[in-house]
């Protein structure tokens, strides 16, 4: 194993860690607030569909010998999928599923999936079912079938962030959308792109990019939208004012003010009671 190959493997696991950890800030934020207000449900619907496709593509290309040989015949070695890619895809699917469960048990206000989002998701799943059936019928090769899955993932990666970006724009706030998720996702995208360039430098085969367009697209689209989210969070909507929503700091401030007011009211009541007692005593002395 060459030095570049070793470095590529290390970077692969680092980007896996960054991208995998990027799911947890949102889950933790939802748990702390007991609310998913501000989180786009269309984003979650597209996201779990995308990670289902990405898990199938990575797992089949890595473990299935027939598909792997088909890939070698068309693109040449090496395959662009590593163990870290499989782990990331499966982990992303599970964490997205957990986030969706949170949407059913926590406060979500009036939020729901849009008809456009639901309709588009149904069309995507129907196309996947049809293509898979055609694969079993030997109409298409299995390499073609899993490549279709990868292109679906690439398409979803392009569109899935749009509902969240629009929701932030509509609310003029990023409240409910974890910025830590964005920062970790951005780091993972940069490292994933770096890994692909190292693999090309090590093998001299530029087909690594065309052989796994979803990995390249995932990196580029993630970086682009993460930059947009950072602009929204740190520049455009630094002072969020969302109707019907207050972030954790606002809630803490409200609770603190409430406690102070209660203490003041209690002190005033105590003072009034003392004055009444003293007046009673004075009246007794006068008698």
ABEGO torsion letter per residue (X at the ends): XBAAAAAAAAAAAAAAAAAAAAAAAAAAAAAAAGBABGBBAAAAAAAAAAAAAAAAAAAAAAABAAAAAAAAAAAEOBBABBAAAAAAAAAAAAAAAAAAAAAAABBAEABBBBAAAAAAAAAAAAAAAAAAAAAAAGABBAAAAAAAAAAAAAAAAAAAAAAAAAAAAAAGBABGBBAAAAAAAAAAAAAAAAAAAAAAAAAGBAAAAAABAAAAAAAAAAAAAAAAAAAAAAAABABBBBBGBBBAAAAAAAAAAAAAAAAAAAAAAAAAAAAAAAAAAAAAAAX
